[in-house]
Amino acid sequence: MAMAACFNNPLVSLSKPTTSSHLSRSPSASFYLRISVAANTTVTSIFSITPASPSRIRGPLFVPFSGGGYIDGGNGNNSGGGGGHGGGDDAGGRNRKEAFLLLAELGRSLESLPKDLAAAVYSGRIPGAVVSRFLELEKSPLMRWLLQFGGFRERLLADDLFLAKVAMECGVGIFTKTAAEYERRRENFFNELEIVCADVVMAIIADFMLVYLPAPTVSLRPALAISAGPITSFLHKCPDNAFQVALPGTSYSFLQRISAILRNGSKLFAVGTTSSLVGTTITNCLINARKAVDKDAAGEKENLPVLSTSAAYGVYMAVSSNLRYQVLAGVIEQRMLEPLLHQNKIMLSAMCFAIRTGNTFLGSLLWVDYARWVGIQ
């Protein structure tokens, strides 16, 4: 029998089950090869066992991981393991097994992954499919650059079309916002051009955050310190999208999903208020410039109230925009469109583009009605 193995400091032992027969007398005898690897070592290649005779060695191949666990190459079971990921067929053990087998197959080590991703793989928090998506995205220079940033990495691993959706939202934003403004204002469109400009500026600033914040994510956040308070610990475990699909081995309670809506709402309130401050300030500057050039227009338009407009837009973002984009990303796209069209990326992108365009236009209509209702326009 010829055997080749490439491990760093492995301990290799070959044992034969208790039997009175010898290999030369019983070609069907079963041998078990168990390889133990120290916790600080790395598997660098796959070994092979080649029998020198026609007789076959029947038995499982055990490839261990640090912490005491190992992969049973014969029947796919996972055994041992520290840190709560061991045991029979728990999801964490299966996730870790899938990820390590994929890395070994591609000749990649755990250290070649970003630290947060490597920690998630080692702890069994993400399945092999997520690691496969990372390795596929890494082939693109642009994606490789974006994957350096934790927020983008978490969103791209959950949705490989995330960047395309950002482009869709920002690309069509200016046109749909302008069209919606014209639909509501009609003959007063050019007379209220300064207000239209303010709305469009606010929309462009907010469009990116509207896609970014409610997007489903693959959580790579490290565990909190033991001293962390109960509220911090609870929020740390909440999803970024209230409706997102949980990965194998992960679950979200109803309260955690509700909290995700409230948490994103507070973030979007801050985004909406800030973007409105910028947009309203620009609008007031345009109005004052118009008055300086055209004396006849001095009494036509008054400066917009900065604080009340900003607060109103923040509330609108926290309520209307937050709910619409949470449902869009977590229900319509992730739970409905992706399962149906996951093998046809072009059709999936087209459907996402159409739905997001309609959602942006609807949001513009709702904003105009809301602004008039609260009396800021």
C-alpha positions as CSV (number, residue, x, y, z in Angstrom):
1,M,0.0,0.0,0.0
2,A,1.3,3.4,-0.9
3,M,0.2,6.4,1.0
4,A,1.0,10.1,0.6
5,A,-0.1,12.8,3.0
6,C,0.8,16.5,3.2
7,F,0.0,17.9,6.6
8,N,1.8,20.1,9.0
9,N,3.0,18.0,11.9
10,P,0.3,15.4,11.7
11,L,-0.1,12.3,13.8
12,V,-1.0,9.4,11.5
13,S,-1.9,6.0,12.7
14,L,-3.2,3.0,10.8
15,S,-5.1,0.4,12.8
16,K,-7.0,-2.7,11.9
17,P,-10.2,-3.8,13.6
18,T,-9.8,-6.8,16.0
19,T,-9.8,-9.9,13.9
20,S,-7.9,-13.1,13.7
21,S,-7.3,-13.0,10.0
22,H,-4.4,-11.3,8.3
23,L,-4.6,-9.1,5.2
24,S,-2.9,-11.7,3.0
25,R,-5.6,-14.2,4.0
26,S,-8.6,-11.9,3.9
27,P,-8.7,-9.4,1.1
28,S,-11.8,-7.8,2.5
29,A,-10.4,-6.9,5.8
30,S,-11.3,-3.4,7.0
31,F,-8.7,-0.8,8.0
32,Y,-9.4,2.6,9.6
33,L,-7.1,5.5,9.0
34,R,-7.4,8.2,11.6
35,I,-5.4,11.4,11.3
36,S,-5.2,13.9,14.2
37,V,-4.1,17.4,13.5
38,A,-3.0,19.9,16.1
39,A,-5.3,22.9,16.7
40,N,-2.7,25.3,15.3
41,T,-1.9,23.4,12.1
42,T,-3.4,23.8,8.7
43,V,-4.3,21.1,6.1
44,T,-2.5,22.1,3.0
45,S,-3.4,19.3,0.6
46,I,-5.4,16.2,0.3
47,F,-3.8,12.8,0.6
48,S,-4.6,9.6,-1.2
49,I,-4.4,6.0,-0.4
50,T,-3.6,3.6,-3.2
51,P,-3.9,-0.2,-2.6
52,A,-1.1,-2.2,-4.1
53,S,-3.4,-5.2,-4.7
54,P,-6.9,-5.6,-6.1
55,S,-8.3,-5.9,-2.6
56,R,-10.1,-2.8,-1.3
57,I,-9.8,-1.2,2.0
58,R,-13.3,-0.7,3.3
59,G,-13.7,1.8,6.0
60,P,-14.3,5.5,6.7
61,L,-11.8,8.2,6.4
62,F,-11.6,10.6,9.4
63,V,-10.3,14.1,8.8
64,P,-10.2,16.0,12.1
65,F,-10.5,19.7,12.8
66,S,-9.0,21.5,15.8
67,G,-11.1,21.3,18.9
68,G,-11.4,17.5,18.7
69,G,-14.0,17.2,15.9
70,Y,-13.5,15.3,12.7
71,I,-15.2,14.7,9.4
72,D,-16.1,11.1,8.6
73,G,-15.4,10.8,4.9
74,G,-17.2,7.4,4.8
75,N,-20.7,8.4,5.9
76,G,-20.7,12.1,6.3
77,N,-21.2,12.3,10.0
78,N,-19.6,14.8,12.3
79,S,-18.3,13.9,15.7
80,G,-16.7,15.6,18.6
81,G,-15.9,19.3,18.4
82,G,-15.5,22.0,20.9
83,G,-17.3,25.3,21.4
84,G,-20.8,23.9,21.1
85,H,-20.5,22.8,17.5
86,G,-19.9,19.2,18.1
87,G,-22.4,16.4,18.4
88,G,-24.3,14.2,15.9
89,D,-25.8,16.1,13.0
90,D,-26.2,19.6,14.4
91,A,-26.3,22.4,11.9
92,G,-23.1,24.0,13.1
93,G,-21.2,20.8,12.5
94,R,-22.6,20.4,9.1
95,N,-21.8,24.0,8.2
96,R,-18.2,23.6,9.3
97,K,-17.8,20.3,7.5
98,E,-19.1,21.8,4.2
99,A,-16.9,24.8,4.4
100,F,-13.7,22.9,5.3
101,L,-14.3,20.4,2.6
102,L,-14.8,23.2,0.0
103,L,-11.6,25.0,1.1
104,A,-9.7,21.7,0.9
105,E,-11.0,20.9,-2.5
106,L,-10.0,24.3,-3.8
107,G,-6.6,24.3,-2.1
108,R,-7.4,27.3,0.1
109,S,-6.5,27.6,3.8
110,L,-8.7,29.1,6.4
111,E,-6.1,31.9,6.9
112,S,-6.6,33.1,3.3
113,L,-10.1,34.3,4.2
114,P,-10.9,37.6,6.0
115,K,-10.7,37.2,9.8
116,D,-14.4,37.6,10.5
117,L,-15.3,35.1,7.7
118,A,-12.7,32.6,8.9
119,A,-14.0,32.9,12.5
120,A,-17.6,32.3,11.3
121,V,-16.4,29.3,9.3
122,Y,-14.5,27.8,12.2
123,S,-17.5,28.3,14.6
124,G,-19.9,26.7,12.1
125,R,-22.1,29.8,11.7
126,I,-22.1,29.8,7.9
127,P,-22.6,27.0,5.4
128,G,-20.3,26.0,2.5
129,A,-22.6,27.8,0.1
130,V,-21.6,31.2,1.6
131,V,-17.9,30.4,1.4
132,S,-18.4,29.3,-2.2
133,R,-20.1,32.6,-3.0
134,F,-17.2,34.5,-1.4
135,L,-14.6,32.7,-3.5
136,E,-16.7,33.3,-6.6
137,L,-17.1,37.1,-5.9
138,E,-13.4,37.3,-5.2
139,K,-12.6,36.6,-8.8
140,S,-13.9,40.1,-9.8
141,P,-11.4,42.9,-9.1
142,L,-14.2,45.3,-8.1
143,M,-15.9,42.8,-5.9
144,R,-12.6,41.8,-4.3
145,W,-12.1,45.5,-3.4
146,L,-15.6,45.8,-2.0
147,L,-15.2,42.6,0.0
148,Q,-12.5,44.3,2.1
149,F,-15.3,46.3,3.8
150,G,-17.3,44.5,6.4
151,G,-20.7,46.0,5.6
152,F,-20.4,45.2,1.9
153,R,-19.0,41.8,2.6
154,E,-22.0,40.8,4.8
155,R,-24.4,42.0,2.1
156,L,-22.7,40.6,-0.9
157,L,-22.5,37.2,0.7
158,A,-26.2,37.3,1.4
159,D,-27.1,38.6,-2.1
160,D,-24.6,38.6,-5.0
161,L,-26.9,41.1,-6.8
162,F,-26.6,43.6,-4.0
163,L,-24.3,46.0,-5.9
164,A,-26.5,45.8,-9.0
165,K,-29.5,46.8,-6.8
166,V,-27.6,49.8,-5.5
167,A,-26.9,50.8,-9.1
168,M,-30.6,50.3,-10.0
169,E,-31.8,52.4,-7.1
170,C,-29.5,55.3,-7.6
171,G,-29.6,55.2,-11.4
172,V,-33.4,55.4,-11.7
173,G,-33.8,57.5,-8.6
174,I,-33.4,60.9,-10.2
175,F,-35.7,60.1,-13.1
176,T,-38.5,58.5,-11.1
177,K,-38.4,61.2,-8.4
178,T,-38.7,63.9,-11.1
179,A,-41.5,62.1,-12.9
180,A,-43.4,61.6,-9.6
181,E,-43.0,65.3,-8.8
182,Y,-44.3,66.3,-12.2
183,E,-47.3,63.9,-11.8
184,R,-48.3,65.5,-8.5
185,R,-47.6,69.2,-9.4
186,R,-48.4,69.3,-13.1
187,E,-48.8,73.0,-14.1
188,N,-47.0,74.1,-10.9
189,F,-44.0,72.0,-11.6
190,F,-41.7,74.7,-12.9
191,N,-43.1,77.3,-10.5
192,E,-42.1,75.0,-7.7
193,L,-38.8,73.9,-9.2
194,E,-36.8,74.7,-6.1
195,I,-38.9,72.4,-4.1
196,V,-38.6,69.7,-6.8
197,C,-34.8,70.1,-6.6
198,A,-34.8,69.7,-2.9
199,D,-36.9,66.5,-3.1
200,V,-34.6,65.1,-5.8
201,V,-31.4,65.9,-3.8
202,M,-32.9,64.3,-0.7
203,A,-33.8,61.3,-2.6
204,I,-30.4,60.8,-4.2
205,I,-28.7,61.1,-0.9
206,A,-31.1,58.6,0.8
207,D,-31.4,56.1,-2.1
208,F,-28.1,54.4,-1.3
209,M,-28.9,54.0,2.4
210,L,-32.4,52.7,1.6
211,V,-30.8,49.8,-0.2
212,Y,-27.9,49.4,2.2
213,L,-29.5,49.4,5.6
214,P,-32.5,47.0,5.0
215,A,-30.6,44.6,2.9
216,P,-30.3,41.0,4.1
217,T,-26.9,40.1,5.5
218,V,-24.8,37.2,6.5
219,S,-23.8,38.1,10.0
220,L,-20.0,37.9,10.5
221,R,-20.0,40.0,13.7
222,P,-17.8,38.5,16.4
223,A,-19.4,37.4,19.7
224,L,-19.8,40.2,22.3
225,A,-17.8,40.3,25.5
226,I,-19.3,38.6,28.5
227,S,-19.7,42.0,30.2
228,A,-22.1,43.3,27.5
229,G,-25.5,44.3,28.7
230,P,-28.7,42.4,27.9
231,I,-30.0,45.0,25.5
232,T,-26.7,45.2,23.6
233,S,-26.6,41.4,23.4
234,F,-30.2,41.2,22.2
235,L,-29.7,43.8,19.5
236,H,-26.4,42.1,18.4
237,K,-28.4,39.0,17.5
238,C,-31.1,40.8,15.6
239,P,-31.1,40.5,11.8
240,D,-30.6,43.5,9.5
241,N,-33.7,42.7,7.6
242,A,-36.8,41.6,9.6
243,F,-37.9,39.2,6.9
244,Q,-34.6,37.7,5.8
245,V,-34.1,34.0,5.6
246,A,-32.0,32.6,8.5
247,L,-29.0,30.5,7.6
248,P,-28.8,26.9,8.8
249,G,-28.0,26.8,12.4
250,T,-29.4,30.3,13.0
251,S,-32.8,31.4,14.0
252,Y,-34.5,34.7,14.8
253,S,-37.4,35.1,17.3
254,F,-40.5,37.2,16.5
255,L,-39.3,39.9,18.9
256,Q,-35.9,40.0,17.2
257,R,-37.5,40.5,13.8
258,I,-39.7,43.3,15.1
259,S,-36.6,44.9,16.8
260,A,-34.9,44.9,13.4
261,I,-37.6,47.1,12.0
262,L,-37.3,49.5,14.9
263,R,-33.5,49.6,14.8
264,N,-33.4,50.2,11.0
265,G,-36.1,52.8,11.5
266,S,-34.0,54.8,13.9
267,K,-31.0,54.6,11.4
268,L,-33.2,55.8,8.5
269,F,-34.6,58.6,10.6
270,A,-31.1,59.9,11.1
271,V,-30.3,59.4,7.4
272,G,-33.5,61.2,6.3
273,T,-33.1,64.1,8.7
274,T,-29.5,64.6,7.6
275,S,-30.2,64.3,3.9
276,S,-33.1,66.7,4.3
277,L,-31.0,69.3,6.0
278,V,-28.6,69.2,3.0
279,G,-31.4,69.3,0.5
280,T,-33.4,72.0,2.2
281,T,-30.3,74.1,2.6
282,I,-29.5,73.8,-1.1
283,T,-33.1,74.7,-1.9
284,N,-33.0,77.9,0.2
285,C,-29.8,78.9,-1.5
286,L,-31.4,78.4,-4.9
287,I,-34.4,80.5,-3.9
288,N,-32.2,83.3,-2.5
289,A,-30.1,83.2,-5.7
290,R,-33.2,83.4,-7.8
291,K,-34.5,86.4,-5.8
292,A,-31.2,88.2,-6.2
293,V,-31.2,87.8,-10.0
294,D,-35.0,88.3,-10.5
295,K,-36.4,91.1,-8.4
296,D,-39.9,90.3,-9.6
297,A,-39.6,86.8,-8.0
298,A,-38.7,88.2,-4.6
299,G,-42.3,87.7,-3.3
300,E,-43.1,84.5,-5.1
301,K,-41.3,82.0,-2.9
302,E,-40.3,81.9,0.7
303,N,-37.4,79.9,2.2
304,L,-38.4,76.4,3.3
305,P,-38.5,75.7,7.0
306,V,-35.3,73.7,7.6
307,L,-35.9,72.0,10.9
308,S,-39.6,71.0,10.4
309,T,-38.9,69.7,6.8
310,S,-35.9,67.7,8.0
311,A,-37.8,66.2,10.9
312,A,-40.8,65.3,8.7
313,Y,-38.6,63.6,6.1
314,G,-36.8,61.7,8.9
315,V,-40.1,60.3,10.1
316,Y,-41.2,59.5,6.6
317,M,-38.0,57.5,6.0
318,A,-38.3,55.7,9.3
319,V,-41.9,54.6,8.7
320,S,-42.8,54.5,5.0
321,S,-39.4,53.9,3.4
322,N,-38.3,51.5,6.1
323,L,-41.3,49.2,5.8
324,R,-41.4,49.2,2.0
325,Y,-37.7,48.4,1.6
326,Q,-37.8,45.7,4.3
327,V,-40.6,44.0,2.6
328,L,-39.1,44.5,-0.9
329,A,-35.6,43.0,0.1
330,G,-36.7,40.4,2.6
331,V,-40.0,39.1,1.1
332,I,-40.4,39.9,-2.5
333,E,-36.8,39.5,-3.6
334,Q,-35.2,37.0,-1.2
335,R,-38.3,34.8,-0.5
336,M,-40.2,35.0,-3.8
337,L,-38.1,36.0,-6.8
338,E,-34.7,34.4,-5.9
339,P,-36.1,30.8,-5.3
340,L,-38.0,31.0,-8.7
341,L,-35.2,32.7,-10.8
342,H,-32.0,31.8,-9.0
343,Q,-30.7,30.0,-12.1
344,N,-31.5,32.9,-14.4
345,K,-29.7,36.0,-13.1
346,I,-30.7,38.1,-16.1
347,M,-34.4,37.6,-15.5
348,L,-33.9,38.0,-11.8
349,S,-32.1,41.3,-12.3
350,A,-34.8,42.5,-14.7
351,M,-37.6,41.7,-12.2
352,C,-35.7,43.4,-9.4
353,F,-35.2,46.5,-11.6
354,A,-38.9,46.7,-12.5
355,I,-40.1,46.3,-8.9
356,R,-37.5,48.7,-7.5
357,T,-38.4,51.3,-10.1
358,G,-42.1,51.0,-9.2
359,N,-41.3,51.2,-5.5
360,T,-39.2,54.3,-6.0
361,F,-42.0,56.0,-7.9
362,L,-44.5,55.0,-5.3
363,G,-42.3,56.4,-2.6
364,S,-42.1,59.8,-4.4
365,L,-45.9,60.0,-4.7
366,L,-46.3,59.1,-1.0
367,W,-43.8,61.7,0.0
368,V,-45.5,64.5,-1.8
369,D,-48.9,63.6,-0.2
370,Y,-47.3,63.3,3.2
371,A,-45.5,66.6,2.9
372,R,-48.7,68.4,2.0
373,W,-50.6,66.6,4.8
374,V,-48.1,67.8,7.5
375,G,-48.0,71.2,5.9
376,I,-44.4,71.6,5.0
377,Q,-45.1,72.0,1.2
